[in-house]
């Protein structure tokens, strides 16, 4: 493989860079190559190169709902957090893929726009929020996003409507078309700054009271099974505090797995499998992971 640092002198690229330096779990082996594009043109250069050289491409944002295997990730990984511009025009907020969801909610608040309060504490990026249809406290991304710009694997750029994104529970069409989200536009309603801020503050206080925000984690690990709550099933199974290596089912919120002592991705996966097995045995319910697990396992 060519030296990508020589191929793209204007893009910061690192070789064999540990992804544990970027993930919320503080786990993950090295990316063969890790690039930090700062413009859409640079993203296109990288996407084109990957296609022309039959390489695999992994796209990351804040890496908050993600477990990267201890063996790392093949070929090229790009992190989009330097594409982080946020613009507001009338009742629309447009944010680039690498902008944080939290900063985007603040921009809406500061411009007296309501509709994004539910996302005030979601730690992911806009690209990740679109990819997963992120949601919290009764709100979902699909309810407010109206247009998303995506770069497809062939390098073409498309504007996808809400309908074309085929949103579902923690799902969007991006998961099938392998596109790279470039930006998203949210259409909101005029509101009162103080009311918007009060709601955001309340949700963040509730989040802090219930979730283990003081420890590294991958956020909510499991999807909500129909008719149940994953956290309650895990709690009722007596699994809070269950530990494998340095990963533990949170004693504060059973739906979270936290890194308590230099945990590895393998530790996380071991805890996940034990939780799934135990809940299935006790309650007959299959827990499906919400967190993405990528990369080489060893």
C-alpha positions as CSV (number, residue, x, y, z in Angstrom):
1,X,0.0,0.0,0.0
2,X,1.3,3.5,-0.9
3,X,2.3,5.9,1.9
4,X,-0.9,7.9,2.2
5,X,0.9,10.7,3.9
6,X,2.8,11.3,0.7
7,X,-0.3,10.8,-1.5
8,X,-2.2,13.5,0.5
9,X,0.3,16.1,1.8
10,X,-2.5,18.6,2.6
11,X,-4.5,16.2,4.8
12,X,-3.3,15.2,8.3
13,X,-2.9,11.4,8.1
14,X,-1.5,9.1,10.8
15,X,-0.3,5.5,10.3
16,X,-1.0,2.7,12.8
17,X,-2.8,5.2,15.0
18,X,-4.5,3.7,18.1
19,X,-8.3,4.4,17.8
20,X,-8.6,4.2,21.6
21,X,-7.4,7.8,21.6
22,X,-10.6,8.8,19.9
23,X,-13.4,6.4,21.1
24,X,-15.6,7.2,24.1
25,X,-14.9,3.7,25.5
26,X,-11.1,4.4,25.4
27,X,-10.7,1.1,23.6
28,X,-9.7,0.1,20.1
29,X,-6.6,-1.0,18.2
30,X,-4.8,0.9,15.5
31,X,-6.2,2.2,12.2
32,X,-3.9,1.2,9.3
33,X,-4.3,4.8,8.2
34,X,-6.3,7.5,9.9
35,X,-7.2,10.7,8.1
36,X,-8.6,14.0,9.3
37,X,-10.2,15.8,6.2
38,X,-11.2,19.4,6.8
39,X,-13.2,20.1,3.6
40,X,-15.6,18.2,1.4
41,X,-13.1,18.2,-1.4
42,X,-10.6,16.4,0.8
43,X,-13.3,13.8,1.7
44,X,-13.9,13.3,-2.0
45,X,-10.2,12.8,-2.7
46,X,-10.1,10.1,0.0
47,X,-13.3,8.4,-1.2
48,X,-12.0,8.4,-4.7
49,X,-8.6,6.9,-3.7
50,X,-10.3,4.2,-1.7
51,X,-12.5,3.2,-4.6
52,X,-9.7,3.3,-7.1
53,X,-7.4,1.1,-5.0
54,X,-10.1,-1.3,-3.8
55,X,-9.5,-0.4,-0.2
56,X,-12.0,-0.5,2.7
57,X,-13.2,2.8,4.2
58,X,-14.4,3.4,7.8
59,X,-16.0,6.7,8.7
60,X,-16.1,8.0,12.2
61,X,-17.5,11.0,14.0
62,X,-17.3,11.4,17.7
63,X,-17.1,7.6,18.1
64,X,-19.5,7.7,21.0
65,X,-21.7,4.8,20.2
66,X,-19.0,2.5,18.9
67,X,-16.7,-0.3,19.9
68,X,-13.6,-0.7,17.9
69,X,-11.9,-4.1,17.9
70,X,-8.6,-4.5,19.7
71,X,-7.0,-5.6,16.4
72,X,-7.8,-2.2,14.9
73,X,-9.3,-1.3,11.5
74,X,-8.1,-2.2,8.0
75,X,-7.1,0.2,5.3
76,X,-8.4,3.8,5.7
77,X,-10.4,5.3,8.5
78,X,-11.5,9.0,8.4
79,X,-12.6,11.1,11.3
80,X,-14.9,13.9,10.2
81,X,-14.8,16.1,13.4
82,X,-13.0,18.9,11.6
83,X,-16.0,19.3,9.3
84,X,-17.9,21.1,12.1
85,X,-19.5,24.2,10.7
86,X,-23.0,25.1,11.9
87,X,-25.1,27.7,10.0
88,X,-28.5,29.1,10.9
89,X,-30.9,30.7,8.4
90,X,-34.4,31.6,9.3
91,X,-35.8,28.4,11.0
92,X,-33.2,26.1,9.5
93,X,-30.0,24.8,11.1
94,X,-27.5,23.2,8.8
95,X,-24.6,21.4,10.5
96,X,-21.7,19.6,8.9
97,X,-21.3,15.9,9.7
98,X,-18.5,16.4,12.2
99,X,-20.3,19.0,14.2
100,X,-21.4,17.7,17.6
101,X,-25.1,17.2,18.1
102,X,-24.8,19.1,21.4
103,X,-23.3,22.2,19.7
104,X,-26.0,22.0,17.1
105,X,-28.7,22.1,19.8
106,X,-27.0,25.1,21.3
107,X,-27.0,26.9,18.0
108,X,-30.7,26.3,17.7
109,X,-31.3,27.5,21.2
110,X,-29.3,30.7,20.7
111,X,-31.4,31.5,17.7
112,X,-34.7,30.9,19.5
113,X,-35.5,27.7,17.6
114,X,-37.2,24.8,19.2
115,X,-37.3,21.1,18.3
116,X,-33.8,19.9,19.1
117,X,-34.1,20.0,22.8
118,X,-34.2,16.2,23.1
119,X,-30.7,16.0,21.7
120,X,-29.1,18.5,24.1
121,X,-27.1,15.7,25.8
122,X,-26.5,13.3,22.9
123,X,-22.7,13.1,22.6
124,X,-22.4,12.0,19.0
125,X,-21.7,13.9,15.8
126,X,-24.3,15.0,13.3
127,X,-23.2,12.3,10.9
128,X,-23.6,9.6,13.5
129,X,-27.0,11.0,14.5
130,X,-28.2,10.7,10.9
131,X,-26.6,7.2,10.5
132,X,-28.3,5.9,13.6
133,X,-31.4,8.1,13.8
134,X,-30.3,9.1,17.2
135,X,-32.9,9.9,19.8
136,X,-33.6,10.5,23.5
137,X,-36.4,11.5,25.8
138,X,-39.1,10.8,23.2
139,X,-37.5,12.7,20.4
140,X,-35.8,11.3,17.3
141,X,-33.6,12.9,14.6
142,X,-36.0,11.8,11.9
143,X,-38.6,14.2,13.3
144,X,-36.6,17.3,12.6
145,X,-34.2,16.6,9.8
146,X,-35.4,17.5,6.3
147,X,-32.4,17.3,4.1
148,X,-29.0,15.4,4.2
149,X,-26.1,15.8,1.9
150,X,-24.3,12.5,1.3
151,X,-21.3,11.4,-0.7
152,X,-21.8,8.0,-2.2
153,X,-19.0,5.5,-2.7
154,X,-18.7,6.4,-6.4
155,X,-17.9,10.0,-5.3
156,X,-21.1,11.6,-6.4
157,X,-22.9,13.9,-4.0
158,X,-26.6,13.6,-3.4
159,X,-29.2,15.5,-1.4
160,X,-31.5,13.0,0.3
161,X,-34.9,14.0,1.7
162,X,-36.3,12.7,5.0
163,X,-38.3,10.1,3.1
164,X,-35.3,8.9,1.1
165,X,-33.4,8.4,4.4
166,X,-35.8,5.6,5.3
167,X,-35.5,6.4,9.0
168,X,-36.5,3.7,11.5
169,X,-35.6,2.9,15.1
170,X,-31.8,3.5,15.1
171,X,-31.7,3.1,11.4
172,X,-31.3,5.1,8.2
173,X,-30.6,4.3,4.6
174,X,-27.0,5.4,5.1
175,X,-26.4,2.0,6.7
176,X,-27.2,0.4,3.4
177,X,-25.8,2.8,0.8
178,X,-22.4,3.2,2.5
179,X,-22.6,6.9,1.9
180,X,-20.6,9.5,3.8
181,X,-22.8,12.1,5.5
182,X,-21.5,15.6,4.7
183,X,-24.2,17.8,6.4
184,X,-27.8,17.8,7.6
185,X,-30.4,20.5,7.7
186,X,-32.9,20.6,10.5
187,X,-36.2,22.5,10.1
188,X,-37.4,23.9,13.4
189,X,-40.0,26.2,14.9
190,X,-39.6,29.6,16.5
191,X,-39.5,29.4,20.2
192,X,-38.6,31.2,23.4
193,X,-35.0,31.1,24.5
194,X,-35.7,30.8,28.2
195,X,-38.2,27.9,27.6
196,X,-35.8,26.1,25.3
197,X,-32.9,26.5,27.7
198,X,-35.0,25.4,30.6
199,X,-36.0,22.2,28.8
200,X,-32.4,21.5,27.7
201,X,-31.2,22.0,31.3
202,X,-33.9,19.7,32.7
203,X,-33.0,16.9,30.3
204,X,-29.3,17.2,31.0
205,X,-29.9,17.2,34.7
206,X,-32.0,14.0,34.3
207,X,-29.3,12.4,32.1
208,X,-26.6,13.3,34.7
209,X,-28.7,11.8,37.5
210,X,-29.4,8.5,35.8
211,X,-26.4,7.8,33.5
212,X,-22.7,7.0,34.4
213,X,-21.3,10.1,32.7
214,X,-18.2,10.0,34.9
215,X,-16.8,6.9,33.3
216,X,-15.9,5.9,29.7
217,X,-18.8,4.1,27.9
218,X,-20.3,3.5,24.5
219,X,-23.6,5.0,25.5
220,X,-26.8,2.9,25.3
221,X,-25.6,-0.6,24.4
222,X,-28.8,-2.3,23.4
223,X,-31.9,-1.4,21.4
224,X,-35.2,-1.3,23.2
225,X,-36.9,-4.7,22.6
226,X,-40.5,-4.5,21.7
227,X,-42.6,-4.4,24.9
228,X,-39.6,-4.1,27.2
229,X,-36.8,-1.8,28.4
230,X,-33.3,-3.2,28.0
231,X,-32.1,-1.6,31.2
232,X,-34.9,-3.0,33.3
233,X,-34.3,-6.5,31.9
234,X,-30.6,-6.3,32.7
235,X,-31.4,-5.0,36.2
236,X,-34.0,-7.6,36.8
237,X,-31.5,-10.3,35.7
238,X,-29.2,-9.2,38.5
239,X,-26.4,-8.2,36.1
240,X,-25.5,-4.7,37.3
241,X,-21.9,-4.8,38.4
242,X,-21.1,-7.8,36.2
243,X,-17.5,-7.4,35.1
244,X,-15.2,-8.9,32.5
245,X,-11.7,-7.6,32.6
246,X,-12.0,-3.8,32.9
247,X,-15.6,-3.6,31.5
248,X,-18.6,-3.6,33.7
249,X,-22.4,-3.3,33.5
250,X,-22.9,0.1,35.1
251,X,-24.2,0.0,38.7
252,X,-25.9,3.4,38.0
253,X,-27.7,2.5,34.8
254,X,-28.0,-1.2,33.7
255,X,-28.2,-0.2,30.0
256,X,-24.6,1.1,30.0
257,X,-21.3,-0.8,30.0
258,X,-18.5,1.3,31.5
259,X,-14.7,1.1,31.3
260,X,-13.6,0.9,35.0
261,X,-10.0,-0.3,34.6
262,X,-8.3,-0.2,31.3
263,X,-10.9,-2.3,29.7
264,X,-10.5,-3.7,26.2
265,X,-12.9,-4.1,23.3
266,X,-12.8,-7.9,24.0
267,X,-13.9,-7.1,27.6
268,X,-16.9,-5.1,26.3
269,X,-17.9,-7.8,23.9
270,X,-17.6,-10.5,26.6
271,X,-20.0,-8.4,28.8
272,X,-22.4,-7.9,25.9
273,X,-22.5,-11.6,25.1
274,X,-23.0,-12.5,28.8
275,X,-25.8,-10.0,29.2
276,X,-27.5,-11.3,26.0
277,X,-27.2,-14.9,27.1
278,X,-28.5,-14.3,30.6
279,X,-31.4,-12.1,29.6
280,X,-32.4,-14.7,27.0
281,X,-32.3,-17.5,29.5
282,X,-34.2,-15.6,32.2
283,X,-36.8,-13.8,30.1
284,X,-36.7,-15.3,26.6
285,X,-35.9,-11.9,25.2
286,X,-33.2,-11.3,22.5
287,X,-31.3,-8.1,23.2
288,X,-30.0,-6.6,19.9
289,X,-27.0,-4.2,20.1
290,X,-27.5,-0.6,19.4
291,X,-23.8,0.1,19.6
292,X,-21.8,-0.6,16.5
293,X,-18.9,-3.1,16.8
294,X,-16.3,-2.7,14.1
295,X,-12.8,-3.7,13.2
296,X,-10.5,-6.7,13.9
297,X,-11.3,-8.6,17.1
298,X,-7.8,-9.7,17.9
